[in-house]
């Protein structure tokens, strides 16, 4: 249920065209081209561009950290669900 709500948030609210949900080591093993690794934590989200074909991991300057984490997203989802139940 939570996964379905997360997918709805990603596609409908944020407008993503597609999402690939793999653990980072599995993605590295595939050898696929450039990728964006997004690590959702409780307090923070880290985003790191990676090019697995050239075996180069992004430099520290390319890594971005956002204060939006699982706790904030859970609160946001809770609000969305409660508003929808009122309709």
C-alpha positions as CSV (number, residue, x, y, z in Angstrom):
1,X,0.0,0.0,0.0
2,X,2.8,2.4,0.9
3,X,4.7,1.6,-2.3
4,X,1.6,2.3,-4.4
5,X,1.1,5.7,-2.7
6,X,4.8,6.5,-3.3
7,X,4.5,5.6,-7.0
8,X,1.4,7.9,-7.2
9,X,3.3,10.7,-5.6
10,X,6.3,10.3,-7.9
11,X,4.2,10.1,-11.1
12,X,1.3,12.4,-10.4
13,X,2.6,15.0,-8.1
14,X,6.2,15.3,-9.3
15,X,5.6,14.4,-12.9
16,X,8.2,11.7,-13.4
17,X,8.0,9.9,-16.8
18,X,9.6,6.7,-15.5
19,X,11.3,5.2,-12.5
20,X,13.6,2.3,-12.0
21,X,13.8,1.0,-8.5
22,X,16.9,-1.1,-8.0
23,X,19.5,-1.3,-5.2
24,X,22.6,0.6,-6.3
25,X,24.9,-2.5,-6.4
26,X,22.4,-4.3,-8.7
27,X,22.3,-1.3,-11.0
28,X,26.1,-1.2,-11.1
29,X,26.3,-4.9,-12.0
30,X,24.1,-4.4,-15.1
31,X,26.6,-2.0,-16.6
32,X,23.8,0.3,-17.8
33,X,24.7,3.8,-18.9
34,X,24.6,6.9,-16.9
35,X,22.2,6.8,-13.9
36,X,21.0,8.9,-11.1
37,X,21.2,7.1,-7.7
38,X,18.7,8.5,-5.2
39,X,19.2,7.3,-1.6
40,X,16.2,8.1,0.6
41,X,17.0,8.2,4.2
42,X,15.0,9.1,7.3
43,X,16.2,12.7,7.5
44,X,17.9,13.3,4.1
45,X,17.9,12.3,0.5
46,X,21.2,12.0,-1.4
47,X,21.4,12.2,-5.2
48,X,24.5,11.0,-7.0
49,X,25.0,10.9,-10.8
50,X,27.0,7.8,-11.9
51,X,28.3,6.6,-15.2
52,X,28.8,2.8,-14.8
53,X,30.0,2.3,-18.4
54,X,33.2,4.2,-17.7
55,X,33.3,2.9,-14.1
56,X,33.5,6.4,-12.8
57,X,31.6,7.4,-9.7
58,X,30.7,11.0,-9.4
59,X,33.0,13.4,-7.7
60,X,31.9,14.7,-4.3
61,X,31.0,18.0,-5.8
62,X,28.3,16.3,-8.0
63,X,26.6,14.7,-5.0
64,X,23.6,16.6,-3.7
65,X,21.9,16.3,-0.4
66,X,18.4,17.4,0.4
67,X,16.7,17.8,3.7
68,X,13.7,16.0,2.4
69,X,13.7,12.5,3.8
70,X,11.4,9.7,4.6
71,X,10.0,11.4,7.7
72,X,8.9,14.4,5.7
73,X,7.5,12.3,2.8
74,X,5.6,10.1,5.2
75,X,4.0,13.2,6.7
76,X,3.1,14.5,3.2
77,X,1.6,11.1,2.2
78,X,-0.4,11.1,5.5
79,X,-1.8,14.5,4.6
80,X,-2.7,13.4,1.1
81,X,-4.5,10.3,2.4
82,X,-6.4,12.2,5.1
83,X,-7.6,14.9,2.6
84,X,-8.7,12.2,0.1
85,X,-10.7,10.5,2.8
86,X,-12.6,13.7,3.5
87,X,-14.0,13.9,-0.1
